[in-house]
Amino acid sequence: MPKNVDILFSFDPEKGEARQPPHAGLRAKLIIPDPELIGKKATFTIKRHVQVKDSRPVHDTEEMFKHKFTVRGEKVTVPIPHHVLEDHPFQYDGEQIEIKCFGELVINDKLIRKDTSVQKDLPVEALKKWEVLTNTNELIEPKDIFSFSKNLMAIPSHNKIATLGLLVVGLVVIVVNMLIGYHDQFSPEHATYFYSHFDSDGDGSSPLVKALSGCGAIGAAIWFAIRRQLRKYMTFKFKPITGSINRQSEHTVSDLFYGVSRTDLKDVTLRIVACNMEKGKYVRGSGSNQRTVSFSTPVRGVLLYSKKVTLIPKNQPVENHFRDSMSFEPMFKVLYPPSEVSESHGLFIYWEVQLIHNDFVDQELAGDTVHFRREDFFTA
Amino acid sequence: MNTATEQSPILFDDFLGLEGEDFRQTRLIVFAGISGSGKSTALKFLCDHHPAFSGKPQRWIWTMEKTWDAARIRCNRLVVVDEVSHPRQLPAVARLLKQNQTVAVASHLKPAWFWPFRLAGRYRHFLTDHDCAKIARHLTRHGISHTAAAVEEFCRRHGASYVDLDCILERHPGESLDRALHLSLKLDRLTIERSKQWIPVMPVIGDTRKPFERAPTAGRPRWASCGG
């Protein structure tokens, strides 16, 4: 039989702790009308819950407050401590996650079956943010287009030698490997150099096919080693940021980073972008070994700064070409405040500086978020 | 141990060349590789499509990481053990070999554990997670553009696992493997976790003459995977 237990939240500013607006004095009135429940142990909890929108989700919950008691009457009033509301908990309904804050009353009245329980959302104000129309994925991770030859010419001599060395060694190894494969394919088993006509089980296999797959692996390894070398055409690093970044503060872009290029950079674009990052987990696969995918989905992307420079001469500080003033205010207007339930679940803030060039491999720096104050995100 | 749900049909890529294998004299067949690389699907192919076993007495054992009572399993043409993950399960495999004609195993053990079984007769060992070409074919079949370098990089990081590949492509739909892999490295993390309680899923091999079918799921595109 339903026992009609309920939770009623009420706000009483008179009883709030001094100087702690706006939620001071929030109380939960627990309604327990069933006399059979008197004397039972009960727990009232305030939780922040990240619900992952997926067919096989892994949710996460943070316990913000817990009050254990024994039911003595029909009504129990529990004052919600200030620290719970200090964080300005808010409800969030995003692309891949939903964040809810609610109170939960559980009365331990069953030995085997489920306990009597009720959940009620915390009376928090809806947080409305501006609509965003940009393609956040494209903003946060633009497609990297680059010219191999121009990039090669721009990197330091020792990296150039390393790159060309890798190319030559790779080519020689591939040619020799293919020659061996060709030889072994058309030789009797006793005359093969390296590739046998049989596999480990004694079944027939083609030396030429083995050599081809070997070439693929060699080629791939060399290509990734070369790409690492190609990034070295310039240095690009963050400068230490002093103080906090807020809505009012103006920053000179050149104070955020420094870098020097070994080659002239033509038509280079510097962008500072920010977004909310929805984090959660879901499960895939079947059988005893399942995959847990920990995802980070960028949403509500906002472009904070963008400037195209026609030429940055080599060996000149790159930051000198970006002495403009910029503000992080649009980020506070568009993004939701961080609501991190754990390292893997919740809503996070992300920002980065991108240097985009069509001839060279792009550079990017992910910014630290410790400089932002959570409160600054609450006013639209 | 023998109840399982079925997944949507998948197109079987015979990357091990099983169809052409003569298993008439083979006593033990072992498929080894990371989970999701196609071990169970290869076992299912043997059961349903290989001339040596198709339509003949068979038993499929889901071990659920435990040992099983092999005493009553006898006189089968093929007994499938899915899967062997601990050496303590090997005596039961030996008993199955004694009482049945052929035993096929999906294994997470090192090949050396099976060497003594060579004494029982002809033994075949297949590695399911070493073939990058099958990943390239899987991508081509689904019209997903990719470079050889991206396929090699994927295999280097994850092994030739269909499940991992599908996880990455599902996260970044409409992208090439190269870009999906790049985005995945920046934004996501893929971990393999051993599950203590899981529901066995019997692979269903679709008609290879029909185009690949995808199972629709709520919200986002899903990829049928042939992992095992």
Interface residues (C-beta under 8 A of the other chain):
Chain A: K53 D54 S55 N137 E141 K143 S200 D201 D203 S213 G216 A217 G219 A220 A221 W223 F224 R284 G285 S286 G287 S288 N289 Q290 R291 T292 V293 S294 F295 S296 T297 P298
Chain B: Q7 E21 I34 S35 G36 S40 M64 E65 E83 S85 R124 H125 C132 A133 A148 A149 V151 E152 E153 R156 V163 D164 D166 C167 E170 R171 R179 H182 L183 K186 L187 D188 R189 L190 T191 I192 E193 R194 S195 W198 I199 P200 V201 T217 A218 G219 R220 R222 S225 G227 G228
